């Protein structure tokens, strides 16, 4: 009996951790204390599929987070930050209904909401080695305040960057 309960608890824990919306991966052999400067990958920014105003906000927010962590922006950086998204349309349909006991016997029509959702990625590349040394992704649903959702995703992704040894 104890084995069944224990296996259910372990299975449930694995299920919850596998459904995490934030995923981080990095090269554990690298000493991140050697990096001090960063810049953005311009081609990556050009291919970012969000409006220009949001793109500027994302770059400003990442810069702000990196500056708070002690990095400086440079034209000859140690690290290149690449950003990209994989967004798709999400369509939610809320059915209509009829109020037979309402004084005006109202009928409410079906409502359709279209939003964007998907994954927001940040890759950090070592300029000298020309390889990705840190990568993070986070699920985002852009219903409501897109700016707040992007800011939350950025700060959550960079929360433990640079990784400690």
N, C-alpha and C positions, 0 to 999 in steps of 0.2 A: 504494500500500500504506500509506504514512504517513497519507494522508487518511482511510482506513478506520479505522485504529487511533485516530487523533485524534478522529474522529467517535464512535467507540464510547466513548472515555474521556469526552468531553463529554456524551454521552447518559446514561451511567451516573451522572455527577456531578449532572446535572439531575434524574435519577430519585431519587437519594438526598436531595437538598435538598428536593424536592417532598413527600417522605414525612415530613418533620419533624413531630414531634408538638406543637411549640410554634410559635404564630404570633403575631406582634406587629405592630400597625399604629398609627401616630400621626400627628398633624398636624405636619408638618415646619416649618410657618411659625410655630409657637408657641415662645416662650421659656419653658421650664419652670421657670427660676429665679425667676419671679415668684410661684410658688405655695409656700405655707408650711403651710397647714392642710388637714385633711380630715375627712370624716365619712362614714358609711355611708348608703346609700339604704334607708330603712326598708321601703318597699313591696317592694323587691327582695328584702330579707331574708325578708319574710313569704312570698314565693312560691318561695323556695329549697327544692327538693325533697330535703332531707336531714333526718335526725332532729335535734331541737333540740340535743342534746349536740354533734353534729358541726358544726352551724351556729355554735354558740358558739365552738368550737375554730377554725373557719375565720376568723371575725371577729377573734378574739384573735391568730391567726397573721398575718393581713394587717396588723393594727394594729402588731404587733411589727416587721414588716418595714418599714412606713412610718416608724415612730419611729426605727428604725436609720438610715434615709435622711435624717433631719433634719426630717421633717414632724411636726406636732403635731395632736392630735385637738381639734376645736373644735365649738361649737354654731353658729358662724357661719363655715363653712369656705369655702376657695377652691375645693376639689375635693370632689366626691361620688364615692364608690366604690360601684359596683354589681356584685353577684356573681350569677351564675346558672349552672345546669348543664343539660345535656341528656344524661340518663343513660337507659340501657335495659338489659334483662336480657341476659346472655350465658350460654348454656347449652353446656357442653362435655360430650361423652359419650365415655367411655373404655371400649372394648369388654372383655368378659370373655374369659377364656381357660381352657383345660384343660391340666393337667400330667399327661400320660400316664406319665411316668417318675418322678413324685414318689411316695414310698412310700405316701402315702394317696390318690393319684390325685385331687388336688384340682381343683375347678373354681372359678374366681374370677368372681363376677358382674360385670356391667357397672356402671360407676360414673358417676353424673351429678353435675356441679358447676354450680351456678347462682351467678353473680356479677353485679355491676353494672359497666358500662363506659360511657364516653361522653366528653363534652367539658366542661371547667370553664372558665368565662369570667370575666374581670375587665374591667369598663369603668370608665374614669375620666372624669368629666364636669366641665367648667368651669362653675361656678355662675353667673357673670355672663353668659357667652355662651350658656349652656344647650345645650351641644353636647358630644358625646363627643370628647375630644382624644387619648385613648390607649385602645387596646383590645388585650387579649391572650387567647389561648385555648390550652388544652393538653389533649391526650388523657389520660384516666386510666382505669385498670382497677383496680377496688376489690377485687381478690382479695388476701387477707392483711390487713395492717395499713392500714385506711382512713385513719387519722390521719396516718401517715407518708406515704402517697400524696398526700393533700391538702397537707401541709406542703411536700413536694418540689415539687408543682405550683405552689404559691403563690410559693415562693422562686425557682423557675426563671422564672416569669412576670415577677416584679418585679426580677429580677437586673439589668437595664439600665434600670430606671425611676428617676428621670426621664431621658429620652434627652438625650445631650449634643449640642450643635450643632457 
